[in-house]
Amino acid sequence: MADFVTVAKVDDVPPMEARVFSVNGKDIALCRVDGEFYAIDDVCTHDGGPLGEGFLDDHQIECPRHGARFDIKTGKALTLPAVMPVKAYPVKVEGDEVKVQIE
């Protein structure tokens, strides 16, 4: 089982926004909603768009290229044109550090 890696400080991600961080060679979109943090791959499964640059609405993020939506809790593709999920990662907060478990 992989260890949790510190990727950001709590204040690095404003409420209701996503920010992209590189972790172990992967770009991760770290999202903050209602005081909770969620981490997903920063690559849309439809065409490789940058999800971290997308619009965050509640627990969904919309790819800025073609409007595919994903659940940030599970990575599930919610709307076309995406049909495949993105990878979602476990997140925990310790003090002011946000940590993500990357395999």
HELIX and SHEET records of a PDB file:
HELIX    1   1 VAL A   10  ASP A   12  5                                   3    
HELIX    2   2 LEU A   51  GLU A   53  5                                   3    
SHEET    1   A 3 PHE A   4  LYS A   9  0                                        
SHEET    2   A 3 GLU A  97  GLN A 101 -1                                        
SHEET    3   A 3 VAL A  91  GLU A  94 -1                                        
SHEET    1   B 4 GLU A  17  VAL A  23  0                                        
SHEET    2   B 4 LYS A  26  VAL A  33 -1                                        
SHEET    3   B 4 GLU A  36  ASP A  41 -1                                        
SHEET    4   B 4 ALA A  88  TYR A  89 -1                                        
SHEET    1   C 3 PHE A  55  ASP A  57  0                                        
SHEET    2   C 3 GLN A  60  GLU A  62 -1                                        
SHEET    3   C 3 ARG A  69  ASP A  71 -1                                        
END                                                                             
